Amino acid sequence: MGKLLVISLFIAALSILLGERVINLRKRCLASRDLVQNHLPNCRPIKGLEYGSEDITVLPNGLAIISTGLKYPGMPSYSDGPGKMYTLNMQDSRMKPTELRMDRDFDLESFNPHGISVYTDGDDTVYIFVVNHPHHDSQIEIFQFVEEDVKYMKHVKTIKHELLYSVNDIVAVGVDSFYATNDHYFTNEYVRQLEPLLAQPWTNVVYYSPDEVKVVAEGYYSANGINLSPDKTHLYVVDVMDHTVHVLERKENNALVPVKAVAVGSLCDNVEVDPETGDLWLGCHPNAWRLVMHDPENLPGSEVIRIQNIHSENPKVTQVYADDGQVLMGSSVAAPYGGKLLIGTVYHKALCCDLE
């Protein structure tokens, strides 16, 4: 009888603990939040990008580089084939994406692109850094972007390291150096699914160069998007589960010093930085519970947030776009250029809207 009582008490305590964890997770996911539609003018889907456009970055000439077809644990995917990379000329009114070709000796079949970044060296050579998850692993692919009659990506190298174990996003700071975010602490695919229930600030930012690899910032619930200020003196790191954007100062030894955290009120994903104004543009998940559950009767929405004057005492946080999922589901990135805004998603279509 005593053993049965102990077992019963253990089960009851475990049930209470699990219930508390689920309630906490729902709060972090903003599971009870409903959106009020806030649409931009002249929005239209980009034909040819129906299987996600998880990350987007725009070159100074208006050419957008886009990663598509991400297969991420816990998220739906409507693509049966490998991921792909596209370009989109935002100065061309046709808005027609073009697939980027790659070297034949690169393993295209297992290509699973996630976060991306570009770096231009002193000779104006453009390098494209891609977070790749072949077979659920994490590695970084560096390509040289070749603009000829047919634009393509020439594979330069693959980077793997024990500290780069769950990479989400990346920002390049040299031809073979970068900062990257790890969005999980555990590497086991099944344990990772339970990690959000623990809600512990165990994820980090890693600096990589051929000479040095080190953790330079930590204490995030889920480090996600990362980018540089236009003057390259600060880094911006998005903690998606804490609804914040962290500002960190770069040091000469590539270390990072925390400056501030700005609340955004949403589960923001990738961050793009306007090179002229320094404004931050974030693709966000207004209700991540719906994003994961993906109920056709209760669709996940999309939200774009802009942060102006982030280094001031009073940064201005503005909702620029919001949709309840009828138009756009699971927005992950927002990239402005020339009065237009390109909004990408984890597994849905991409949208281009006028900002005015």
Secondary structure, DSSP 4 states (H G I P E B T S, - for coil): -HHHHHHHHHHHHHHHHHHHHHHHHHHHTTTT--PPPBPPTT-EE-TT--S---EEEE-TTSEEEEEE----TTS-----S--EEEEEETTSTT---EEPEE-TTS--TT--EEEEEEEE-TT--EEEEEEE-GGG--EEEEEEEE-SSS-EEEEEEEE--TT-SSEEEEEESSSS-EEEEE--S--SHHHHHHHHHH----EEEEEE-SS-EEEEEEEESSEEEEEE-TTSSEEEEEEGGGTEEEEEEE-TTS-EEEEEEEE-SSEEEEEEE-TTT--EEEEEES-HHHHHH-BTTB---EEEEEEESTTSSS-EEEEEEEE-SSS--SEEEEEEETTEEEEEESSS--EEEE--
